[in-house]
Amino acid sequence: MRKKKIPLLYHCTIFMLYYVCDLLTMPEDDEILKNGTVDFVSISYYSSNCVSVTQKGKITAANGGENIKNPYLETSAWGWQIDVLLVQKSH
């Protein structure tokens, strides 16, 4: 448990710097994020997603959102692409 509460924005910034993400933000975005409330966060530890700026590739709507199908993964009967590497890392 953390003794001192550190703003989530700080953690997000460190994450993006570590993974060399280039996120374009506006000056008012920090205040919006600071005042926002997240009441539910969901992750899937075995389903990976692909995204594309050009949207080339087949689309899958599994797990509640539209994503580009990962050409390196098999697709289940219900449209999910289960990433066995993520399953192995989570256990």
LINKAZI-V749987 format. One record per run of one state. SS is the DSSP state (a for helix, b for strand, c for the rest). FROM is the first residue (numbers start at 0). TO is the last residue. If there is no record, write none. Layout:
# LINKAZI-V749987
ss->SS from->FROM to->TO
ss->SS from->FROM to->TO
This chain:
# LINKAZI-V749987
ss->c from->0 to->6
ss->a from->7 to->17
ss->c from->18 to->27
ss->a from->28 to->34
ss->c from->35 to->45
ss->b from->46 to->46
ss->c from->47 to->48
ss->b from->49 to->49
ss->c from->50 to->57
ss->b from->58 to->59
ss->c from->60 to->60
ss->a from->61 to->63
ss->c from->64 to->65
ss->b from->66 to->67
ss->c from->68 to->80
ss->b from->81 to->81
ss->c from->82 to->82
ss->a from->83 to->89
ss->c from->90 to->90
